[in-house]
């Protein structure tokens, strides 16, 4: 009887401490050409499956708007290695910033306990692009390097999205899952 009570108590504690809705199912994307892997939520849909980088969206194909990249409330995340040779992350950021996006935030996120095959430092750059009044596109990019390879993990969504902070936290979680094989 005591064992049964302890088992029931243990099960109750597990249920209280780990609510099911906070543990999403994750998939793994592996780039054979660029030699990296990254985890992403299974609820997000991968598009462009014939390319060697990860491009995911949080809405069904039927919700895509012809003129705009994605519908209100929609978001996309792209994970890729630098396609050009840059001498530094700063050089890459400067080049990316030339295309009409206004930088509205930038800071460094350190990961002192990161493994050798992961990013130890991220440079977060937040940009705003005017698409036309009142539409504004917000980009949050996490740039990092591992073994002399430069990566960007970028989020795109509409300004005023009430889930902005959650989307950024999710993108950073994806960025922290990046692993590079040599």
LINVENGI-V961696 format. One line per field, one symbol per residue. ss: DSSP state (~ for helix, > for strand, _ for the rest). burial: # if it has 9 or more other C-alpha atoms within 8 Angstrom, else .. A space follows every 10 residues. Layout:
ss=???
burial=???
This chain:
ss=_~~~~~~~~~ ~~~~~~~__~ ~~___>>>>> >____>>>>> >___>>____ ___>>>>___ ~~~_______ ____>>>>>> >_______~~ ~~~~~~____ _>>>>>>>>> __________ >>>>>>>>>> >>__>>>>>> >>>>>>__>> >>>>>>>>__ ___~~~~~~~ ~~~~~~__>> __
burial=.......... .......... ........#. #...###### ##.###.... .########. ...#.....# #..####### ##......#. ##....#... #.#..#.... ......#### ########## ....###### ######...# #########. ...#..##.. ##.##.#### ..
